[in-house]
Amino acid sequence: MTRFDTLAVHAGDDPDPQTGALEPPIVLSSAYAFEDAEDAATRFREGVGHVYSRWRNPTVEALERKLAALEGAEAAVALASGMAAVHAALVSCVSAGDHVIASRSLYAESVRLFEELLRRFGVEVTYVDATRPEAIAEARRPSTKVVYLETPSNPTLAITDLAAARAAAGDATVIVDSTFATPYHQRPLELGADLVVHSATKFLCGHGDAVGGVVLGATEPVEAARRVGVRTAGAALSPVTAMLIGRGARTLGLRMRRASATALELAVRLDAHPAVERVLYPGLSSHPGHAVAARQMRSGFGALVAFEVEGGLAAGARCYDGLEVITRAVSLGDVRSLITHAASTTHASLSPARRAEAGIGEGLLRLSVGIEDVEDLWADLDHALATR
């Protein structure tokens, strides 16, 4: 079996058959010529070949083949953003009158999608503590069509036992946002998930220079997501962006090994720091999901660390402002280490009560660890914590 790093370099990137170019050509054409009327009719009728780049594009297809290989999926569809991927995966599975069970700990924009779009069109949503698989079973109804999960979750790094969640979901489609773990650390399809979504903007790209998303799984549901998200809703990924994400994905294993090892070291040191009230990192034995993460994640626990500064909002803000090496930014998965204050940025759209329910304290900082030297990152954190 071809190993991860080899797949990352070679999957989807065969030399161009016409020129021998090692890099997949960036095909900027919006439309494609037909040989004759029959050829045109066949492509439209059967969905084969290339018709229009909103439907399919050769450069984007090369990226889809690479990401499918890394995730161990039959198929992939790349979209214009991570939220476009979440939207396509969900909307391809539900209709008015259906019911969705979702993890209580989710990226705020995913919650907004449930609350402001799906509910508007007659889809009911029940939020549960997905760290308790029995809560999924208890919430299930005859109308339940989807169980939607994040693991590790944003920003509290809660862990869901995916095999147990699959069993609890019954006949519902299980969709897992695995952005934080990446295919290097976790393969939800092998644990029973039906569809996996990633914000490819993050670790898959890894360099902070592209925005994209991907839905992966068996061919039929992925093609359903393509029809809804790309062909109909128009969330097509630019071929230039596809090239950037594909180039970044080649080093995914290298970057994740370095960043995850550094994240664990920083989590251990933060856990012992007198200015830190709590640390949330699944690699720590104190994390409530550690045993599950150790079983379903591999080669490490990821590059995200969340920690609460003692002293609440004001202390967290002072620590945040005191950083000099770590960059204050809302994204994650970059080669640079990035930090955000969840309550005022990524999860500001949630009410204080909803944030508290999801375990997001007012002083919680989410650190996305990059590939810098661990001692420089620690010196920066230690200095900033002293300003609390």
Secondary structure, DSSP 8 states (H G I E B T S, - for coil): ---HHHHHHHTT----TTT--SS------SB---SSHHHHHHHHHH--S-SBTTT--HHHHHHHHHHHHHHT-SEEEEESSHHHHHHHHHHTT--TT-EEEEESS--HHHHHIIIIIIGGGT-EEEEE-TTSHHHHHHH--TTEEEEEEESS-TTT-----HHHHHHHTTTSEEEEE-TTTHHHH--GGGGT-SEEEEETTTTTT-SSS---EEEEESHHHHHHHHIIIIIIT-----HHHHHHHHHHHTTHHHHHHHHHHHHHHHHHHHHT-TTEEEEE-TTSTTSTTHHHHHHH--SS--SEEEEEETTHHHHHHHHHHT-SSSEE-S--SSSS-EEEEGGGTTTTTS-HHHHHHTT--TTEEEEE--SS-HHHHHHHHHHHHTT-
